[in-house]
Amino acid sequence: MSIAELPLKIDRERIARFCRERGIRKLSLFGSALRADFDPAHSDVDVLAEFHPEALRNTGWDFFLYGEQLGEILGGRVDFCTHLRPWLRPLVQKHSLTIYDESAS
């Protein structure tokens, strides 16, 4: 699946700005947003964020707003993940779609 095929409107510039301002080096979608059964009215958007090593050092309570802020950009509820259980990580990586990667910018 490509970004153009998603059932979500992806504003790449807003996503890139969101990530740069928070020290996110890679942002990927996984889960139902990548499947045909995704329903924007009822499904949340599963997002995996990979941060620079020191990016979260001084975020404090602001971190807990990241999912809501990203939801405003994506137009729906966001389940904002930064860590996955070791057994789950390979499955998510195999079935995910990167929507921001600073190394590709």
C-alpha angles and dihedrals in degrees: 000000000000130000090255091059095053120115086228130077107243114201097196094193093052091045091050092049091048091052097044093049092053101039095251111156097184133018122188137178122222139163127035096353087073096049133081091242093064112129113191091202094057110015125081122223113244111216130183115203123194112199133199109261097257098032096101096045097100104019096104115171092348088081090070090061095056094090092050092046092049089047089059089055095045096040099239148058114303129207098207112203129183100168132036129193110263094248092051099047098077092049093049092046091051093050103038138101121219112223096175131025117166091204089063093051 
